[in-house]
């Protein structure tokens, strides 16, 4: 990896269980030359990953995001693709110490990103079908589907994508059982509807 000898390396470390320590990840990231390390204690399904959002917001062109393992960044293909895509759109790169092929600064890594995109599309369709199927079953059983108490990061990304593709607010809101205004806030990045605890659907 010649490029990340020249540019800033940003580490991201995460543990998801109370009592786990970040020490091993931090030591590995420091050894890899990371100048700054964002430390997170949250599950991979948790949309309230404050440090991840801070890290993404801080990225500049030429930066490289380094993790010890891919599952420290995301727990589903859909989320991994979305996060890595956001990194590359900022002209930054992504690299995993445990999975050298996951290096967007190489042709192999770029191929990996393309494959991830295809897998994310499949996963996205599964999420959409689950949502539609669950709603249909609820209607058949005479249950009312109001605003859900939980919404996953994958669902948020799905809402953003569907809105960008031109789908109407009401159609998306009906699919997820939320209000038009909530869909609008999520799609515009101004979502104030932050759940306390999230369940990973994928």
N, C-alpha and C positions, 0 to 999 in steps of 0.2 A: 504493500500500500504506500506508494510514493507520495500521493497527494496529502495524506494526513500527517506527514512529517513537516509540511510547510504551513499548514493552517491550524486554527484553533480546534482543540478536541474537547468536546463537552460530554461528560459522563452522566448516565442516568441509572440510579440504583433503586430497587424496590423490594420490599418484603410485604407479604400479605397477611401474616399471622402474628398475633400479639406474642411477644417474647422472642421472636426472631431478630437477629442482628444483621445490620448492613455492613459490618466490618470486612468480611471477606470480599464482597463486591467492591467496596470502596478501595481496598488495598489493590485489587486487580486493576481497577480503573486508573488509580494513581500510577501504577507500574506501566500502564499503557500510555501515560503522558497526558492524561486529562487535566486541563487547567482549572476546570470548574465541574463540580459534581452535584447534581440535583438528587436529593435523598427523599424517597417516598415510602410511607407506610400505609398502604391501601391495597385492596384486592384488585386484580386485573379487570374486574367487571365494574368497578366503582367509577362513576362519572366524575366524582369529586376528587380527581387526581390533580390536586393543586400544583404540585411540583412539575408534573408532566406538562401541564398547560403553561406554566412559567417558563419551562425549558423551551418549548416550541415557540413561544412568543419572543424569546431572547435570541433565537437563531439569526445568523447573518450568512451571506454568501461566503462559501469557502469553509464554513464550520463542518465538523464531523461529529455526529451523535454516536457515542460508543456505549454499548451495554455488555454485560458479561454473558448473558444468554438472551435469546429472542423473547422467551416467555416473561422476562422482566419488563419488557415494553408493552406486550399485549398478550391476551389469552385466546384470541380468535383470529382467524385469517382475515376476516372482514376488518377488524379494528387495526390489525398490523398493517394491512395495505393502506388504510386511511391515514395512519400516523406516518408511515414511511413516505407516502405520497406528499403529505404536507411538508415533510422535511425536504424532499427533493424540489418541491415547488419554490422553496426559499433559497434554492441554489446551494443547499447544504447536502451532506452525505450521511449515510448510515452504515455502521459496522458493528458486528457482533463478535466478541472475542472467542466464544465457544463454537461459533458457526462461521468460519472464514469465508464461506461462499456467500454469506449475507453481507455483501460489501457493494454498495451502489456505486463505488468508484471504479469498478471493474466491469467488463462485458458480461461476465458470469452473474454478477450482482444485478445488473440491469435486466438480464434475462429472468432472474429470480423475481424481480419486481413485476415484470410482465406476466409471469405465471401466477403470482399472487393476485394480480388484478383479475385474472380469469377465475381463480378459486373464490375470490371475494364476490364476484358476480353470482356464482352458484350459491354461496352462503347467503347473499342478499335475497335471492329468490326464495330460499328455504324460509328465511325470516318472514318475508312477505306472505308466503303461503301459510305459515303457522298462524300469523296474525289474522289473515282472512278466514282460515279454517276455524280457529277458536271463536271468532266473532259469529260465524255462521252457526256453530253448534250452540252457542249461548242464546242466539235468537230463536233457534228451533226449540230450545228448552224453556223459552219464555223468560230468560234472565235479561236484565237491563245492563248494558255495558257502559258505565260512566267513565270518568277520568280515572286512569289507573294510578295506584299508589306507588308503582315502581316503573321506571323506564330505563332501559339499558343504553350504554354508549353506542352499541351497534344500531339500536333503533334510532338514536339521534342522527347518526350518520346517514341512515336510510332516509330519514325525513328530509335532510339537507339535499341528498341526491335526487329524490323524487320531486322536490320543489324546483331544483335547478332544471330538471327535465320538463318543467312546465305544468306539472300536475296541480290541479286546483287545491286551494287550502282546505276546503270542505271535504274533498275526497280523501286527503291525507289524514285530516282530523278524524273522520269516521273510521278509517282503517286502524288507527291507534287508540281510539276512544278518548281523545283529548280535544280541547277547544281550538277553534281556528286561530285565536290569538296566540295560543301556546305554540302551534305549528309555525306561525309567523316569527315568533321570537327565536325559536330554535333555528329556523332557516336563515335568519339574519345574524345569528351569533349573539343575540341579546337576550337569550333565554334566562328568565329569572325563576323558572320552575325547576329547582334543584332538589331531587329526592334525597331522603336521609339514608336510605340503604337500597342498593340495586341488586337485581338478580341477573346473572349472565344467561341469556337465552340461547347462546350459540356454543 
